[in-house]
Amino acid sequence: MSGQQASSTIPAVAFLLGLAGLIPFAAGALSLWLPLPVLTPELGIKLVISYGAIILSFLGGIRWGTAIGPYDSRRQGLEFSASVLGSLAGLAAVFIPHVPALTLLIAGFLMQGLWDVTSVEAGRLPSWFGKLRMLLTAGVVVSLTAALLAVVVT
């Protein structure tokens, strides 16, 4: 087992910050279904889409950082290139109608999560990272799907 896979325990700070990062997704989606005192449905949908774009970019930044690793130039070029796709998708999501925006974000998070998990399985990232990403991706996708359903139903 490589050093990357040695630790399967998610660091507490990463776990807690990751869970806290789900709050804007959940709150925004919830505001579309229930009246909330501060968060109107209009602000809730803006929050979910904008925050989704930001977090998708953040995840791309993580992958940009891992691309610095000891790869040959071809592999490194692919890693760098793929790492910016989430940022571009997130940017597009901010400027398109809600249904395609939410659909694009859901697809982006699922693809990013798949890439992260396959990278863990290939030994390029620590095993705890794959566990954390699966958990957080599930939370994000459930929230985005709830928002999408609310937009479609109303």
BAFI-3210 file (N, C-alpha, C; in Angstrom, 3 decimals, decimal comma, padded with zeros to 6 digits):
// residues 154
n [1|2|3|4|5|6|7|8|9|10|11|12|13|14|15|16|17|18|19|20|21|22|23|24|25|26|27|28|29|30|31|32|33|34|35|36|37|38|39|40|41|42|43|44|45|46|47|48|49|50|51|52|53|54|55|56|57|58|59|60|61|62|63|64|65|66|67|68|69|70|71|72|73|74|75|76|77|78|79|80|81|82|83|84|85|86|87|88|89|90|91|92|93|94|95|96|97|98|99|100|101|102|103|104|105|106|107|108|109|110|111|112|113|114|115|116|117|118|119|120|121|122|123|124|125|126|127|128|129|130|131|132|133|134|135|136|137|138|139|140|141|142|143|144|145|146|147|148|149|150|151|152|153|154]
n.u [000,848|000,591|001,978|000,094|-002,311|-002,274|-003,517|-006,764|-008,482|-010,528|-009,350|-010,262|-010,718|-011,006|-013,274|-015,233|-015,201|-015,912|-018,530|-019,718|-019,561|-021,656|-023,890|-024,750|-025,712|-027,802|-029,445|-030,148|-031,554|-033,607|-034,952|-036,414|-038,481|-039,684|-040,934|-038,508|-037,190|-035,127|-034,023|-035,170|-036,986|-035,970|-033,432|-032,441|-032,214|-030,309|-028,205|-027,695|-026,908|-024,780|-023,013|-022,577|-021,140|-018,840|-017,797|-017,396|-015,349|-013,428|-012,939|-011,751|-009,448|-008,175|-007,535|-005,851|-003,721|-002,898|-001,987|000,494|002,161|004,432|004,244|004,501|004,980|002,853|000,757|000,544|-000,294|-002,855|-004,085|-003,944|-005,504|-008,027|-008,671|-009,636|-012,107|-014,387|-014,531|-015,145|-017,614|-019,080|-019,041|-020,535|-022,977|-023,884|-024,872|-026,918|-030,328|-032,222|-032,934|-031,223|-028,830|-028,743|-028,804|-026,395|-024,580|-025,094|-024,231|-021,552|-020,581|-020,956|-019,228|-016,774|-016,594|-016,433|-013,982|-012,277|-012,599|-011,735|-009,116|-008,188|-008,443|-006,498|-004,281|-003,305|-004,244|-004,949|-006,666|-008,647|-009,560|-011,147|-013,304|-014,321|-014,987|-016,973|-019,024|-019,501|-020,105|-022,470|-024,141|-024,174|-025,260|-027,792|-028,913|-028,785|-030,423|-032,845|-033,300|-033,517|-035,829|-037,692|-037,660|-038,606|-041,152|-042,486]
n.v [-001,177|002,207|005,313|007,261|005,935|005,034|006,207|005,954|007,319|010,057|013,300|015,211|018,004|018,426|016,892|018,205|020,828|020,220|019,202|021,536|023,046|022,060|023,336|025,860|024,778|023,051|024,865|026,714|025,032|024,158|026,548|026,803|025,109|025,503|028,264|030,486|032,623|034,512|033,795|034,031|032,373|033,338|034,321|031,940|030,193|031,571|031,430|028,615|028,027|029,864|029,299|026,618|026,877|028,131|026,191|024,028|025,110|025,333|022,627|021,936|023,414|021,998|019,687|020,811|021,418|018,799|017,986|019,004|017,123|014,281|013,758|012,723|015,013|014,882|013,594|015,384|017,666|016,830|016,512|019,165|020,471|019,158|019,900|022,508|022,414|022,187|024,737|026,263|025,139|025,811|028,609|028,962|027,984|029,994|031,875|030,858|029,644|028,418|025,580|024,195|025,089|023,980|021,299|021,089|021,647|019,472|017,341|018,125|017,940|015,211|014,107|015,187|014,014|011,305|011,329|011,999|009,769|007,651|008,429|008,100|005,329|004,635|005,243|007,834|009,746|010,237|007,632|008,463|010,782|010,030|008,839|011,051|012,733|011,224|011,261|014,058|014,735|013,311|014,713|017,260|016,685|015,683|017,999|019,792|018,407|018,466|021,209|021,483|019,935|021,485|023,818|022,862|021,920|024,211]
n.w [000,000|-000,864|000,424|000,018|000,327|002,898|005,224|006,271|007,786|008,028|008,410|011,265|011,103|008,336|007,878|009,498|008,426|005,820|006,196|007,205|004,929|003,477|004,389|003,095|000,658|001,527|002,948|000,936|-000,849|000,860|001,285|-000,995|-000,697|001,793|003,708|004,803|007,319|006,645|004,227|001,151|-001,530|-003,991|-003,299|-002,307|-004,545|-006,013|-004,196|-004,074|-006,733|-007,218|-005,064|-005,625|-008,024|-007,043|-005,248|-006,978|-008,492|-006,471|-005,945|-008,356|-008,054|-006,027|-007,452|-009,377|-007,774|-007,091|-009,521|-009,766|-008,856|-009,273|-012,284|-015,725|-018,490|-020,331|-018,927|-016,815|-018,175|-018,991|-016,478|-015,428|-017,376|-017,176|-014,614|-014,701|-015,868|-014,206|-013,070|-015,322|-016,021|-013,744|-013,913|-016,268|-015,321|-013,652|-015,377|-016,943|-017,453|-014,569|-014,472|-016,445|-015,299|-012,689|-013,408|-014,831|-012,745|-011,019|-012,664|-012,928|-010,253|-009,787|-011,714|-010,867|-008,347|-009,094|-010,475|-008,358|-006,641|-008,299|-008,585|-005,990|-005,806|-007,643|-006,247|-006,173|-004,477|-000,964|000,862|002,659|001,508|-000,659|000,695|002,081|-000,077|-001,360|000,560|000,822|-001,826|-002,155|-000,356|-001,570|-004,120|-003,446|-002,318|-004,524|-006,302|-004,925|-005,061|-007,847|-008,344|-006,947|-008,478|-010,906|-010,230|-009,346]
ca.u [000,000|001,408|001,779|-001,137|-003,462|-002,038|-004,486|-008,150|-009,258|-010,706|-008,956|-011,441|-010,956|-011,520|-014,636|-016,111|-015,313|-016,681|-019,944|-020,155|-019,697|-022,945|-024,966|-025,359|-026,470|-029,027|-030,287|-030,694|-032,569|-034,720|-035,702|-037,294|-039,594|-040,302|-040,623|-037,479|-037,284|-034,119|-033,656|-036,305|-036,702|-035,125|-032,054|-032,050|-031,751|-029,040|-027,209|-027,355|-026,175|-023,508|-022,142|-022,192|-020,071|-017,630|-017,258|-016,882|-014,043|-012,548|-012,531|-010,787|-008,192|-007,533|-006,967|-004,728|-002,621|-002,382|-001,326|001,891|002,880|005,451|003,701|005,158|004,374|001,569|-000,208|000,381|-001,108|-004,236|-004,570|-004,168|-006,630|-009,272|-008,967|-010,318|-013,433|-015,408|-014,644|-015,857|-019,013|-019,688|-019,240|-021,674|-024,193|-024,326|-025,454|-027,954|-031,550|-032,066|-032,982|-029,952|-027,741|-028,722|-028,445|-024,955|-023,865|-025,212|-023,309|-020,182|-020,199|-020,843|-017,998|-015,636|-016,541|-015,933|-012,555|-011,577|-012,608|-010,853|-007,731|-007,873|-008,252|-005,234|-003,192|-002,804|-004,761|-005,149|-007,956|-009,641|-010,102|-012,225|-014,452|-014,872|-015,592|-018,230|-019,993|-019,850|-020,761|-023,855|-024,869|-024,341|-026,162|-029,142|-029,375|-029,017|-031,578|-034,020|-033,510|-033,994|-037,224|-038,499|-037,760|-039,438|-042,509|-043,134]
ca.v [000,000|003,402|006,301|007,991|005,168|004,519|006,684|005,930|008,128|011,436|014,269|015,824|019,356|018,290|016,377|019,251|021,907|019,685|019,198|022,939|023,496|021,609|024,181|026,733|023,958|022,594|026,029|027,225|024,092|024,178|027,797|026,642|024,249|026,015|029,677|030,741|034,044|035,381|033,314|033,908|031,438|034,000|034,288|030,536|029,624|032,242|030,859|027,251|028,027|030,587|028,536|025,433|027,278|028,391|024,932|023,256|025,715|024,945|021,235|021,978|023,908|020,867|018,822|021,548|021,202|017,431|017,829|019,424|015,910|013,731|013,182|013,111|016,252|014,598|013,341|016,635|018,527|016,350|016,823|020,612|020,819|018,653|020,573|023,784|022,199|022,494|026,201|026,733|024,703|026,637|029,949|028,874|027,764|031,268|032,732|030,190|029,431|027,579|024,122|023,701|025,408|022,953|020,034|021,174|021,516|018,075|016,554|018,516|017,361|013,757|013,811|015,509|012,963|010,089|011,533|011,927|008,391|006,823|008,817|007,424|003,906|004,497|005,540|009,195|010,569|009,409|006,938|009,241|011,808|009,404|008,698|012,389|013,233|010,502|011,788|015,436|014,732|012,869|015,828|018,313|016,228|015,640|019,393|020,338|017,711|019,045|022,534|021,265|019,488|022,639|024,736|022,218|021,795|025,529]
ca.w [000,000|-000,947|001,469|-000,268|000,762|004,231|006,190|005,804|008,716|007,567|009,442|011,878|010,593|006,970|008,005|010,030|007,441|004,703|006,575|007,274|003,550|002,947|004,919|002,084|-000,293|002,177|003,255|-000,319|-001,341|001,801|001,093|-002,151|-000,288|003,021|003,952|005,805|007,678|006,023|002,893|000,239|-002,626|-005,000|-002,789|-002,146|-005,818|-006,323|-003,287|-004,480|-008,009|-007,059|-004,179|-006,386|-008,950|-006,248|-004,719|-008,109|-008,781|-005,373|-006,170|-009,457|-007,492|-005,336|-008,473|-009,962|-006,833|-007,186|-010,827|-009,608|-008,496|-010,175|-013,504|-016,963|-018,981|-020,976|-017,848|-016,080|-019,022|-018,896|-015,129|-015,359|-018,256|-016,603|-013,349|-014,914|-016,450|-013,204|-012,968|-016,513|-015,899|-012,700|-014,469|-017,179|-014,534|-013,079|-016,409|-017,732|-016,659|-013,382|-014,694|-016,978|-014,361|-011,644|-014,063|-015,099|-011,469|-010,571|-013,494|-012,582|-008,962|-009,940|-012,468|-010,003|-007,333|-009,741|-010,727|-007,078|-006,137|-009,131|-008,267|-004,734|-006,119|-008,374|-005,326|-006,347|-003,380|000,241|000,878|003,394|000,623|-001,408|001,592|002,313|-001,318|-001,599|001,511|000,485|-003,130|-001,921|000,244|-002,571|-005,181|-002,870|-002,206|-005,868|-006,863|-004,258|-005,662|-009,216|-008,264|-006,536|-009,621|-011,936|-009,708|-009,190]
c.u [000,894|001,112|000,497|-002,351|-003,374|-003,112|-005,889|-009,052|-009,321|-010,265|-010,178|-011,739|-011,499|-012,972|-015,604|-016,282|-016,102|-018,164|-020,498|-020,366|-020,982|-024,096|-025,557|-026,167|-027,824|-029,974|-030,927|-031,792|-033,811|-035,589|-036,655|-038,541|-040,369|-039,983|-039,595|-037,449|-036,307|-033,871|-034,906|-035,971|-035,793|-033,658|-031,554|-031,530|-030,441|-027,908|-026,751|-026,512|-024,821|-022,527|-021,680|-021,057|-018,756|-016,994|-016,736|-015,508|-013,014|-012,037|-011,551|-009,430|-007,435|-006,829|-005,811|-003,498|-002,046|-001,654|000,135|002,777|003,803|004,875|004,580|004,377|003,025|000,481|-000,488|-000,496|-002,578|-004,849|-004,870|-005,396|-007,961|-009,658|-009,701|-011,729|-014,559|-015,619|-015,427|-017,330|-019,741|-019,971|-020,443|-022,981|-024,752|-025,111|-026,550|-029,195|-031,364|-032,037|-031,689|-028,768|-027,620|-028,327|-026,941|-024,144|-023,931|-024,240|-021,858|-019,723|-020,074|-019,552|-016,756|-015,482|-015,998|-014,429|-011,765|-011,495|-011,708|-009,388|-007,277|-007,580|-006,958|-004,026|-002,622|-003,255|-004,980|-006,554|-009,021|-010,299|-011,266|-013,481|-015,126|-015,591|-016,898|-019,329|-020,455|-020,545|-022,218|-024,689|-025,159|-025,371|-027,600|-029,707|-029,686|-030,225|-032,865|-034,331|-034,067|-035,466|-038,140|-038,708|-038,695|-040,904|-043,221|-043,187]
c.v [001,242|004,326|007,085|007,263|004,749|004,953|006,678|006,756|009,563|012,372|015,037|017,200|019,323|017,822|017,477|020,406|021,457|019,675|020,622|023,499|023,035|022,528|025,118|025,960|023,569|023,757|026,588|026,334|024,118|025,424|027,731|025,819|024,798|027,500|029,802|032,243|034,963|035,037|033,094|032,883|032,057|034,006|032,851|029,925|030,268|031,673|029,489|027,244|028,712|029,805|027,246|025,731|027,490|027,083|024,033|023,799|025,336|023,518|021,127|022,471|022,834|019,993|019,497|021,326|019,805|017,197|018,258|018,217|015,375|013,016|013,548|014,290|016,014|014,421|014,627|017,609|018,133|016,700|018,313|021,004|020,381|019,414|021,899|023,614|022,526|023,989|026,767|026,348|025,545|028,045|029,960|028,758|029,060|032,098|032,079|029,990|028,353|026,078|023,608|023,996|024,340|021,595|019,990|021,004|020,088|017,193|016,864|017,906|015,850|013,379|014,090|014,433|011,660|010,184|011,403|010,498|007,493|007,180|008,207|005,949|003,651|004,839|006,945|010,154|009,669|008,806|007,722|010,284|011,256|009,247|010,045|012,912|012,513|011,049|013,188|015,533|014,305|014,006|016,944|017,899|016,124|017,058|019,988|019,689|018,225|020,428|022,403|020,848|020,652|023,605|024,157|022,187|023,147|026,319]
c.w [000,000|000,224|001,273|000,294|002,222|005,223|005,599|006,722|008,212|008,690|009,954|011,304|009,173|006,995|008,446|009,045|006,216|005,000|006,659|005,872|002,883|003,364|003,867|001,035|000,308|002,453|001,995|-000,866|-000,448|001,605|-000,094|-001,809|000,904|003,179|005,085|006,089|006,929|004,560|002,039|-000,845|-003,699|-004,569|-002,665|-003,428|-006,255|-005,465|-003,762|-005,750|-007,859|-006,191|-004,860|-007,349|-008,202|-005,786|-005,836|-008,527|-007,719|-005,559|-007,328|-008,987|-006,729|-006,364|-009,201|-009,080|-006,908|-008,506|-010,773|-009,327|-009,580|-011,389|-014,684|-017,547|-019,657|-019,925|-017,079|-016,867|-018,973|-017,542|-014,987|-016,176|-017,660|-015,342|-013,527|-015,475|-015,469|-013,040|-014,140|-016,476|-014,857|-013,190|-015,409|-016,396|-013,962|-014,094|-017,246|-016,859|-015,590|-013,649|-015,331|-016,048|-013,289|-012,207|-014,345|-013,818|-010,932|-011,353|-013,133|-011,268|-009,041|-010,669|-011,618|-008,929|-007,892|-009,998|-009,428|-006,565|-006,984|-008,899|-006,948|-005,011|-006,871|-007,494|-005,453|-005,254|-002,164|000,289|001,635|002,494|-000,200|-000,559|001,829|001,083|-001,637|-000,698|001,106|-000,870|-002,981|-001,341|-000,747|-003,619|-004,663|-002,781|-003,569|-006,537|-006,224|-004,818|-007,080|-009,214|-007,875|-007,687|-010,685|-011,499|-009,646|-010,466]
res [m|s|g|q|q|a|s|s|t|i|p|a|v|a|f|l|l|g|l|a|g|l|i|p|f|a|a|g|a|l|s|l|w|l|p|l|p|v|l|t|p|e|l|g|i|k|l|v|i|s|y|g|a|i|i|l|s|f|l|g|g|i|r|w|g|t|a|i|g|p|y|d|s|r|r|q|g|l|e|f|s|a|s|v|l|g|s|l|a|g|l|a|a|v|f|i|p|h|v|p|a|l|t|l|l|i|a|g|f|l|m|q|g|l|w|d|v|t|s|v|e|a|g|r|l|p|s|w|f|g|k|l|r|m|l|l|t|a|g|v|v|v|s|l|t|a|a|l|l|a|v|v|v|t]
***
